[in-house]
Amino acid sequence: MLAEVAIKNFAIIESVTVSFQKGFTVLTGETGAGKSIIIDAIHLLVGGRGSSDFVRHGADKAEIDGLFLIDDDHPAIDKCSEFGIEIEEGMLLLKRDIYPTGKSVCRVNGKLVTITILREIGRTLVDIHGQHDNQEMLNEKSHIHLLDEFGGETIKNALNEYQAIYREYTKVKKDLASLNENEQMMAQRLDLLKFQLNEITAAELKIGEDEELLAEKKKLSNFEKLFTSLTTTYEALQGEQKGLDWLGLALTNLEEAQTVDEDLKEMHDVVSNSYYQIEDIVHTLRDKLDELEYDPNRLYEIENRLNIINQMKRKYGESIESILEYCAKIDEEIEMITNRESHIETLNKKLQSIEKDLLVEANNLTTLRKKVAKKLTDSIHKQLKDLYMDKTVFEVNFFEEENVEFRPNGIDQIEFYLSTNPGEPLKPLAKIASGGELSRIMLALKTIFSQHQGVTSIIFDEVDTGVSGRVAQAIAEKIYSISVNSQVLSITHLPQVAALCDHHFFISKEIKDDRTLTSVKVLSEQERIEEIARMISGTHITSATEEHAKELLELASQFKYQHN
């Protein structure tokens, strides 16, 4: 859920911090008080289009911070992981700063991200629905995904089966397209590959060769320093009156001393071990010095060889391993091009076989989708009936195509169609009437899909405009039912909606030092009664409107008790 949002220097808001709870929250207040500005800020926080107009006059920048609390299986976790963003203890902190120049700086859990990444993550967290917004549900391209989400595991498993074969299908098609390039291009490609193969083969590269050569070059380049150091070390240890001689003298005397004092045995053993270890080192040093030989020609050979290896790395890979891998790859491609006709025939046969399997899975997916579409249609008709739109007809339209086209999600093209009045033809959802009618239709759809989309918070920005009476009550009950599965925030002018909320915020504004300031207040039970009474009657509150407000709250409590 959205736990907290902090807004600073945004439009008429100087500084506001709002903490939200689970369930159903409403924001009410006079027109122009700043209710929609708060929703605008949340919209920008999750990747909405920014503008310098949002920066409060005279401020350096507008700042919006939002804290989201998410479960371990929330889709935002995979999305953040995709962009290398860590989430700890289920907390996701989004931050967006907007400057007077129009520039935006976005962060997710402290990491700088682009507006595109912020939008990708934000899409999994918040769904803002306003009366005139172009929502996902109005976009016909998303309808197949919504239907699949409604279908649950049944569709998911069938889609996975289809997509596994589809991936192989696209690979074979890509290989065929590559082989079907024109003769001239293929000939040029073959010449290039043969040149590269010959060049790499002639280099006779061996894995680990460069490391060995670098180590040898280091020794030869520092031969004098190495020879002097080893000689000095050897002469310090070996010879009359040198280190090993004195250590031997110490060992001889300790051998005699331990016969008198047994406590010296441990000391004797340590010195004895040291003597023989250093004696071994002296022998090794002597052999090493005998082996040392400076060969300037060898250094020249090493530098030439390393130069060849580095040239290969610049052309074909960062390491000898990757160069040899590339060599094997182009060797396969050369064989493929050389025997092009044979491979084309083989791939065509393979493609035909895959297409048959793919069509079986695609038809199975279509059959399942049509069954799910019927269930979805029945569910939406029930929701529309609850909203007093029982004459409205909803249909999931499957477009029939003459030629089957395999797509990532199957062969189906799907769009939601609707007819709001008897006798009228079904039309695409995106082209239906607006106003209160559209609000109810979208609310019905939202009620169904909110249980499947996994969005943390759903925000309704005055979706109840243009309705009243029993329809208003039906909308209120429908919004509340959505809040059972998702956190819901709603800006409303309807007392019926406000009465059903779990948390009520009052938005107001005042003039201070010739500047407009917006403030947010959590209403107590008595203050809720007064605010709902104001919403019922306008500015003048009477005892009758207060009683009406109390009655609305009582009815709301009964409704919530019955539906929990």
Salt bridges, closest charged atoms under 4 A:
GLU30 OE2 - ARG534 NH1 3.35
GLU63 OE1 - LYS95 NZ 3.55
ASP65 OD1 - LYS95 NZ 3.33
GLU82 OE1 - LYS79 NZ 3.77
ASP97 OD2 - LYS61 NZ 3.47
ASP97 OD1 - LYS95 NZ 3.34
GLU120 OE1 - LYS79 NZ 3.17
GLU120 OE2 - ARG123 NH1 3.17
ASP127 OD2 - LYS446 NZ 2.39
ASP148 OD2 - ARG369 NH2 2.88
ASP175 OD2 - LYS171 NZ 3.20
GLU183 OE2 - ARG340 NH1 2.82
GLU199 OE2 - LYS315 NZ 2.83
GLU209 OE2 - ARG305 NE 2.62
ASP210 OD2 - LYS313 NZ 2.86
GLU216 OE2 - ARG298 NE 2.82
GLU255 OE2 - HIS268 NE2 3.77
ASP269 OD2 - LYS265 NZ 3.23
ASP269 OD1 - HIS268 ND1 3.29
GLU301 OE1 - ARG298 NH1 3.38
GLU333 OE2 - ARG189 NE 2.88
GLU335 OE1 - HIS343 NE2 3.06
GLU345 OE2 - LYS349 NZ 3.59
ASP378 OD2 - LYS374 NZ 3.69
ASP386 OD2 - LYS382 NZ 3.87
ASP386 OD2 - LYS478 NZ 3.03
GLU401 OE2 - ARG407 NH2 2.71
GLU405 OE1 - ARG407 NH2 3.51
ASP412 OD2 - ARG369 NH1 2.86
GLU462 OE2 - HIS493 NE2 3.55
ASP502 OD1 - LYS560 NZ 3.24
GLU527 OE2 - LYS521 NZ 2.54
GLU531 OE2 - ARG534 NH2 2.57
GLU547 OE2 - LYS550 NZ 3.75
